[in-house]
Amino acid sequence: MLSIPMLRRGELSSKLSRWISLKTSLSNSMRRQRLPKPGVHMVTFRLFLITALFPSTVFAAGFFRPGVGAGPLSMGGTGIASADPTYAAWYNPARLGFAQKGFFVSVDGTALQERTQFRRSSVGLLKPPRDQDNPSFYENKILQNTEFSDEFLQAKNCFGQVRAANTPEEDWSPCLPGTRPIPYIALGYGSGKGWSLAFSAFGPHGMSRDWDKFGPQRYTVVYADVQMQFYQLAAAYRQKDWSVGLGMQNIRLTVDQTFTVSADVLGTEDPGYDAWADVNVADNFIPAATLGFWRALPFGLEVGGSLMLPLLAKPCAEGSSERCHVVAEGTVAVDFAEEAATLVTEVDGDRGVLTLNFPRLAGLGFTKRFGDRGFINLDFFYEAWAQDVGDVIFRPQELVIRTSLPGSEEIPFEDVVFPKKWSDSVGVRIGGEYAMKTDLGTTRLRAGFLYEQAANAPEAMDISALDWDKMGFSVGASHPVTPNIDVDIGYLLIPQTEISITNSSLQSVNIFDAERDPESPNVGQPTGQQLTTVGNGDYKLSHQRIMASIRARFGG
């Protein structure tokens, strides 16, 4: 049995011909190997993912628990000290104490539209023609593209087509426009004696990505659909100048995400040797508690605060003493491109568990009222990502790949760790309302501004979760249809933002990139010699929302 060392770029000229023939006869020449531990070099499969603009993705600063409601969102997402009772369960349960006697209901709809673009830099080795009768051409093709300058490159459809930095706008990787409706409903009751109760539901809220299966982004993500739903019960007790509230909520998380690894021995990103892992998991019970207060101050000032505490409810793994907020169970399916499939005889097992933690969220808001003319809000938000979240881990359950390679008949999947470079995040939101009286009633005009810090470092960014500091602007209005029914409309815009990343830590996974010496203490570990950086490049993203709601009161 031949001993096959890891391919080094400096040795291409002397070893390439032998490697080309090995592509079709690996079963006669490879020593035993193990999959590398993907947590070291795997592209991030971020759910906080991950994870971007306000608030298109589920997991990132300001997006894990985004603003809701046409009224609050048209004021920049403010509402900690001023939220209408129909939104109090979301922003600050203490504001529920302002419910008038009787029942109230709110129905909101949001049309979310976003555009995401990516132009990859330093693509890596190009896909060469499969011409094993002419190995010198094959070798030269690789050598010509082994090292790249700082110019940005873009691959179209597959890595055989590359354009330089002056590529026309329409030749970026697929631009993904999409509109998604996001509902919010609330139903509550005010006793008229200080006590109020409410139920609210929000979602599904999250992000979707569906990219070219063989596009330049394929070693970060091919497909992603990450959604969350929130269900909350809240209660409040109010006296004249103060109010306190408590909310108990359940979060439902579903994750359907596909990412790509490579089985190309030459490390050329040959799409024929791609393999795809599709993870489809869900957790239907993720409890959390929200505490809130409100206090009137002199000179028309008001202050409110809220604190959301995810509850550690479940063991992270069977028999483990470690507790996790999320233990999402489901399936993992592995598929192979044409050439890679010739090396695989069977995939045994299809179960997996995704574990992760959520951050604590704190908010502090101030409101200045100007009689019946309107008010101004100033809200601050803090999210403890660095302190609370840590790693996202996918734990395959006895998942094994069986191959035709002697000595590698069974390759077990180990835990996949998705380490992130989290940082605690601070957000600032400013908004206000001006009441304009007309013959048809009082129309309330609204406007706002928001700023959110990124929760994840740029070098750990990928297209499934674009997360950088961002700003947004919003406007809206409210008008009564009857004395007990109000209609709200609003618009929120995050202008198109472009960021260039040149120091990405995201690298592709190649299942042949492992120490093969069985005597080495690092056997099976990634060597880094066949890994390609996949996160460098230009990213563009824009986001807008159109919101509308109906609020009604009855039975008072």
C-alpha positions in Angstrom: 0.0 0.0 0.0 1.4 3.4 -1.0 1.8 6.2 1.4 0.3 9.4 0.0 1.5 12.6 1.7 -0.5 15.8 1.7 -0.2 17.7 -1.5 2.0 20.8 -1.2 2.0 23.6 -3.7 5.7 23.6 -4.0 5.7 20.0 -5.0 3.1 20.3 -7.8 5.5 19.8 -10.7 6.9 16.5 -9.4 3.8 14.9 -8.1 0.8 16.2 -10.1 0.7 13.5 -12.7 0.6 10.8 -10.0 -2.2 12.7 -8.2 -4.3 12.9 -11.3 -4.2 9.2 -11.8 -5.0 8.7 -8.2 -8.3 10.6 -8.6 -9.6 7.6 -10.5 -7.8 4.9 -8.5 -7.8 6.0 -4.9 -9.0 2.7 -3.7 -5.6 1.1 -4.7 -3.4 3.7 -3.2 -4.7 5.5 -0.1 -3.7 4.8 3.5 -6.3 5.0 6.2 -7.5 8.5 6.9 -10.1 10.2 9.1 -12.3 13.2 8.5 -10.8 16.3 10.1 -12.6 17.8 13.0 -14.7 20.3 11.0 -14.9 22.7 13.9 -11.4 23.8 13.3 -11.7 24.9 9.7 -15.3 24.5 8.7 -17.1 27.5 7.3 -19.4 29.0 9.8 -23.0 27.7 9.8 -24.1 30.6 11.9 -27.6 30.8 13.2 -27.0 33.9 15.1 -26.5 33.2 13.1 -26.7 34.0 12.9 -26.9 36.6 11.7 -26.9 40.7 9.3 -29.2 43.6 8.7 -32.1 44.8 10.7 -33.8 42.4 11.1 -33.5 40.0 8.2 -31.7 37.3 10.0 -32.4 35.5 13.3 -29.1 35.6 15.2 -27.2 38.9 15.3 -27.2 42.2 17.1 -30.7 43.5 17.2 -32.1 40.6 15.2 -32.5 37.8 17.7 -35.5 39.8 19.2 -36.3 42.5 16.6 -38.8 45.3 16.8 -42.4 44.5 16.0 -45.5 46.5 15.1 -46.1 49.2 12.5 -46.2 51.9 15.3 -43.0 51.2 17.2 -41.0 50.3 14.0 -42.0 53.5 12.3 -40.3 55.2 15.4 -37.0 53.4 14.9 -38.1 50.4 16.9 -38.5 52.4 20.1 -41.1 51.6 22.8 -39.5 50.6 26.1 -41.1 53.5 28.0 -43.9 54.3 25.6 -45.2 51.1 23.9 -48.9 50.8 23.3 -50.4 47.9 25.4 -50.9 45.9 22.3 -47.1 45.8 21.9 -46.1 45.9 25.6 -45.6 42.1 25.9 -42.8 42.5 23.3 -41.1 45.7 24.3 -41.7 46.0 28.1 -44.5 44.1 29.9 -44.9 46.9 32.4 -46.5 49.0 29.7 -49.3 46.5 29.6 -50.6 48.3 32.7 -51.8 51.1 30.5 -54.5 49.0 29.0 -57.9 50.6 29.3 -60.7 48.6 30.9 -62.0 45.9 28.5 -60.4 43.9 25.7 -57.9 44.9 23.1 -56.6 43.2 19.9 -53.9 44.1 17.4 -53.2 42.4 14.0 -49.9 43.4 12.3 -48.5 42.4 8.9 -45.0 43.2 7.7 -43.6 42.7 4.1 -39.9 42.2 4.4 -37.7 42.6 1.3 -33.9 42.3 1.1 -31.2 42.0 -1.4 -27.9 40.2 -0.8 -24.9 40.1 -3.1 -21.5 38.5 -2.8 -18.3 38.8 -5.0 -15.7 36.4 -3.8 -12.0 37.4 -3.7 -9.0 35.0 -4.0 -11.1 32.3 -5.4 -8.4 29.7 -5.1 -7.4 27.1 -7.7 -9.7 27.1 -10.7 -11.6 24.1 -11.9 -9.3 22.7 -14.7 -10.5 20.7 -17.7 -10.6 17.0 -17.0 -7.9 16.1 -19.5 -5.8 13.4 -17.9 -4.1 12.7 -21.3 -2.4 16.1 -21.1 -1.2 16.4 -17.5 1.3 19.2 -18.3 -1.6 21.5 -19.4 -3.5 20.5 -16.3 -0.5 21.3 -14.1 0.1 24.7 -15.7 -3.5 25.7 -15.4 -3.2 25.1 -11.6 0.2 26.8 -11.3 -1.1 29.9 -13.1 -3.8 30.4 -10.6 -2.2 29.2 -7.3 -1.5 32.7 -6.0 -3.7 35.7 -6.4 -3.1 39.4 -6.1 -5.4 41.7 -4.1 -7.8 42.2 -7.0 -11.3 40.9 -6.4 -12.4 37.9 -8.5 -15.8 36.5 -9.2 -16.8 33.1 -10.4 -19.9 32.7 -12.6 -21.8 29.4 -12.2 -18.6 27.4 -11.6 -14.9 28.2 -11.0 -14.1 27.8 -14.7 -15.3 31.3 -15.4 -13.6 34.2 -13.5 -14.0 37.9 -13.9 -11.9 40.7 -12.5 -12.8 43.6 -10.2 -14.4 45.7 -12.9 -17.0 43.0 -13.4 -20.3 44.7 -14.3 -22.9 45.0 -11.5 -25.2 42.4 -13.1 -22.4 39.9 -13.1 -22.1 39.6 -9.3 -23.2 36.3 -7.8 -27.0 35.9 -7.8 -28.8 38.8 -6.2 -31.5 37.4 -3.9 -34.5 39.7 -3.7 -37.3 38.3 -1.6 -40.5 39.4 0.1 -41.6 37.6 3.2 -44.8 38.4 5.3 -44.3 38.5 9.1 -47.4 38.5 11.2 -47.8 39.7 14.8 -51.0 39.3 16.8 -51.9 40.4 20.4 -55.0 39.9 22.5 -55.3 41.4 26.0 -57.6 42.5 28.8 -57.4 45.4 31.2 -59.3 45.0 34.5 -59.6 48.8 35.2 -58.2 48.0 38.7 -54.5 48.0 37.9 -54.2 44.4 36.6 -53.8 43.6 32.9 -53.1 40.4 30.9 -52.1 39.7 27.3 -51.1 37.0 24.9 -49.0 37.7 21.8 -47.5 35.7 18.9 -44.9 36.8 16.4 -43.4 35.0 13.4 -42.2 33.1 11.7 -39.4 35.6 11.6 -35.9 34.9 10.1 -33.9 34.6 7.0 -33.7 32.6 3.8 -30.8 32.2 1.4 -30.8 30.1 -1.7 -27.6 30.4 -3.7 -26.2 28.8 -6.8 -25.3 25.2 -5.9 -21.9 25.6 -7.7 -21.5 29.3 -7.2 -18.5 31.1 -5.6 -20.2 31.1 -2.2 -20.7 27.3 -2.1 -18.2 26.6 0.6 -20.0 28.9 3.0 -23.6 28.1 2.4 -25.8 26.8 -0.5 -29.2 27.1 1.1 -30.4 28.4 4.5 -33.9 28.8 6.0 -33.7 29.7 9.7 -37.0 30.7 11.3 -38.2 31.6 14.8 -41.7 31.9 16.3 -42.4 33.7 19.6 -45.4 33.0 21.9 -45.7 35.1 25.0 -48.1 35.6 28.0 -47.6 38.8 30.0 -49.2 40.4 33.1 -48.7 43.8 34.6 -49.8 45.8 37.6 -49.9 49.6 37.6 -50.4 52.4 40.0 -50.5 56.1 39.0 -46.8 56.7 38.6 -45.3 53.2 38.3 -45.9 49.9 36.7 -44.3 46.4 36.8 -44.7 43.5 34.4 -43.7 39.9 33.8 -43.7 38.0 30.6 -43.2 34.2 30.0 -42.5 33.2 26.4 -41.7 30.1 24.4 -39.6 30.3 21.3 -39.8 27.8 18.4 -36.7 27.4 16.2 -36.4 25.6 12.9 -33.2 25.3 10.9 -32.9 24.0 7.4 -29.3 24.7 6.1 -27.1 23.2 3.4 -23.3 23.7 3.3 -20.7 22.3 1.0 -17.4 20.4 1.7 -14.9 19.1 -0.9 -13.6 15.7 -1.6 -11.2 16.9 -4.3 -7.8 15.3 -3.7 -6.1 18.0 -5.7 -7.7 20.8 -3.7 -8.8 22.6 -6.9 -12.4 23.2 -5.9 -13.6 20.9 -8.6 -17.4 20.9 -8.4 -17.4 17.3 -9.4 -16.0 16.5 -6.0 -18.3 18.6 -3.9 -20.4 17.1 -1.2 -23.4 18.6 0.5 -24.7 18.3 4.1 -28.3 19.3 4.7 -29.2 19.9 8.3 -32.9 20.1 9.2 -33.6 20.4 12.9 -36.1 22.0 15.2 -36.7 22.8 18.9 -40.3 23.5 19.8 -39.7 24.5 23.5 -37.2 27.2 24.3 -38.5 29.1 27.4 -37.6 32.6 28.4 -38.7 35.2 30.9 -39.0 39.0 30.5 -39.1 41.5 33.4 -40.2 45.1 33.0 -40.8 48.3 34.9 -42.1 51.8 34.1 -41.8 55.0 36.2 -43.1 58.5 35.7 -40.6 61.3 36.4 -40.9 65.1 36.7 -41.1 67.4 33.7 -43.0 65.0 31.5 -40.3 62.4 31.5 -40.8 58.7 31.8 -38.3 55.8 32.1 -38.8 52.1 31.4 -36.6 49.0 31.5 -36.8 45.4 30.4 -34.7 42.3 30.8 -35.1 39.1 28.9 -33.6 36.0 30.4 -33.4 32.7 28.4 -33.9 29.7 30.7 -31.4 26.8 30.7 -34.0 24.1 30.4 -32.3 21.0 28.8 -29.1 19.0 28.9 -26.9 19.8 25.9 -26.4 16.0 25.3 -27.6 12.8 26.7 -26.1 12.2 30.1 -24.4 15.7 30.1 -24.6 18.0 33.1 -24.1 21.0 30.8 -27.4 22.9 30.1 -28.4 24.5 26.8 -31.1 26.9 25.8 -31.6 25.1 22.5 -31.4 21.4 21.8 -32.8 21.1 18.2 -33.2 17.6 17.0 -33.7 16.4 13.4 -32.0 14.9 10.4 -28.8 15.4 8.4 -28.6 14.2 4.8 -25.4 13.9 2.9 -25.3 14.1 -0.9 -22.3 13.9 -3.3 -21.5 15.2 -6.8 -20.8 12.8 -9.6 -17.1 12.1 -9.0 -17.3 12.2 -5.2 -20.1 9.7 -5.3 -17.8 7.1 -6.9 -15.8 7.0 -3.7 -18.8 6.5 -1.4 -20.7 3.3 -1.0 -23.2 4.2 1.7 -24.1 6.8 4.3 -25.3 5.2 7.5 -27.4 7.3 9.9 -29.4 10.5 9.4 -29.9 12.0 12.9 -28.3 15.0 14.5 -28.7 17.5 17.3 -27.9 21.3 17.2 -27.1 22.9 20.5 -26.6 26.6 21.3 -27.3 29.3 23.8 -29.1 32.6 23.6 -27.9 36.0 25.0 -29.5 38.0 27.7 -31.1 41.1 26.4 -31.5 44.4 28.4 -33.2 47.6 27.4 -33.5 51.0 28.9 -35.8 53.7 27.5 -36.7 57.3 28.1 -39.7 59.2 26.9 -40.3 63.0 26.9 -44.0 63.9 26.5 -45.3 67.3 25.2 -48.8 67.1 26.4 -51.2 65.9 23.8 -48.9 67.1 21.0 -46.6 64.0 21.0 -43.5 62.6 22.5 -39.9 61.6 21.8 -38.3 58.3 22.6 -34.6 57.4 23.3 -33.9 53.7 23.8 -30.7 51.8 24.5 -30.2 48.0 24.1 -27.5 45.7 25.3 -27.1 42.1 24.2 -24.6 39.8 26.0 -23.4 37.7 23.0 -19.8 37.4 24.1 -20.7 36.4 27.7 -23.6 34.0 27.0 -23.5 32.5 23.5 -20.2 30.7 22.9 -20.1 27.9 20.3 -22.8 26.5 18.1 -22.4 22.7 18.0 -23.9 20.2 15.6 -23.7 16.7 17.1 -24.3 13.9 14.5 -25.9 10.8 16.0 -23.8 7.8 14.8 -23.5 9.1 11.3 -20.9 7.2 9.3 -19.8 7.4 5.6 -18.7 4.1 4.1 -16.2 4.3 1.2 -14.5 2.0 -1.3 -11.1 3.1 0.0 -9.1 0.3 1.7 -8.4 1.3 5.3 -11.1 4.0 5.1 -14.2 1.9 4.9 -15.9 3.7 7.7 -15.4 7.5 8.3 -17.4 8.6 11.3 -18.7 12.2 11.6 -17.6 13.9 14.8 -19.2 16.9 16.5 -19.1 20.0 14.3 -18.2 23.1 16.2 -19.0 26.5 14.7 -16.9 28.9 16.8 -17.8 32.5 16.5 -16.0 35.7 17.4 -18.9 37.2 19.4 -18.8 40.6 21.0 -21.4 42.2 23.2 -23.6 44.5 21.3 -25.1 47.9 22.0 -27.9 49.5 20.0 -29.4 53.0 20.1 -32.9 53.9 18.7 -34.5 57.4 18.5 -38.1 58.0 17.5 -41.1 60.2 18.1 -44.7 61.0 17.3 -46.4 64.2 16.5 -50.2 64.5 16.8 -51.9 66.6 14.1 -55.6 67.3 14.6 -57.9 67.4 11.6 -61.6 67.4 10.9 -61.4 63.6 10.4 -59.6 63.0 13.7 -56.1 63.1 15.1 -53.5 61.8 12.7 -50.2 60.8 14.4 -47.0 61.2 12.3 -44.0 59.2 13.3 -40.3 59.0 12.4 -37.2 57.2 13.8 -33.6 56.2 13.5 -31.7 53.1 14.7 -28.1 52.1 15.0 -27.0 48.5 15.9 -23.5 47.3 16.6 -22.4 44.0 15.0 -22.3 41.0 17.3 -19.8 39.1 15.3 -16.3 40.1 13.9 -16.1 40.7 10.1 -13.4 38.0 9.7 -16.0 35.4 10.8 -18.7 36.7 8.5 -20.3 34.7 5.7 -23.2 35.2 3.4 -25.6 33.2 5.5 -25.2 35.8 8.2 -24.1 39.3 7.2 -23.5 41.2 10.4 -21.9 44.6 10.6 -22.7 48.0 12.2 -25.8 49.3 10.5 -28.2 52.2 10.5 -31.8 52.5 9.5 -34.5 55.1 9.0 -38.3 54.8 9.4 -41.5 56.8 9.0 -45.1 56.1 9.6 -48.5 57.4 10.6 -51.6 56.4 12.5 -55.2 57.4 12.1 -58.5 56.5 13.9 -61.1 54.8 11.8 -63.6 54.9 14.7 -63.2 56.0 18.3 -62.1 52.4 19.1 -60.2 51.3 16.0 -56.9 52.7 14.7 -55.0 51.9 11.6 -51.1 52.2 11.5 -48.8 52.2 8.5 -45.0 52.4 8.5 -41.8 52.0 6.4 -38.3 51.0 7.5 -35.2 51.3 5.3 -31.7 50.0 5.8 -29.8 51.6 2.9 -27.6 49.4 0.7 -24.3 48.8 2.5 -21.1 47.4 1.0 -18.3 45.9 3.0 -15.0 44.4 1.8 -13.3 41.6 3.8 -9.7 40.7 3.2 -8.8 38.9 6.5 -11.5 36.2 6.6 -11.0 33.2 8.8 -13.5 31.1 6.9 -11.9 28.2 5.1 -13.4 25.4 3.1 -13.4 21.8 4.3 -11.6 19.2 2.3 -12.0 15.7 3.7 -8.6 14.8 2.3 -6.9 17.6 4.3 -5.9 15.5 7.3 -2.7 14.2 8.9 -2.4 10.6 7.5 0.5 9.2 9.6 -1.1 6.8 12.1 1.8 7.4 14.4 1.3 11.1 14.6 -0.6 12.5 17.6 -2.5 14.7 15.1 -3.8 11.9 12.9 -7.0 13.0 11.4 -6.5 16.6 12.2 -6.6 19.3 9.5 -3.2 20.3 8.2 -4.4 23.5 6.5 -2.5 22.7 3.3 -5.5 22.1 1.1 -7.8 24.7 2.6 -9.0 27.7 0.6 -10.2 30.9 2.2 -13.8 31.4 1.2 -14.9 34.4 3.1 -12.9 37.2 1.5 -14.7 39.4 -0.9 -17.3 42.2 -1.4 -20.7 41.9 0.3 -23.7 44.1 -0.4 -26.9 44.1 1.4 -30.1 46.3 1.6 -33.3 45.9 3.5 -36.7 47.4 3.7 -40.0 46.8 5.4 -43.5 48.0 4.8 -45.8 47.6 7.9 -49.5 47.9 8.6 -51.7 47.2 11.6 -55.2 47.4 13.0 -55.7 48.0 16.7 -59.1 47.8 18.3 -60.6 48.1 21.8 -64.0 46.7 22.9 -66.0 45.6 25.9 -64.9 48.5 28.2 
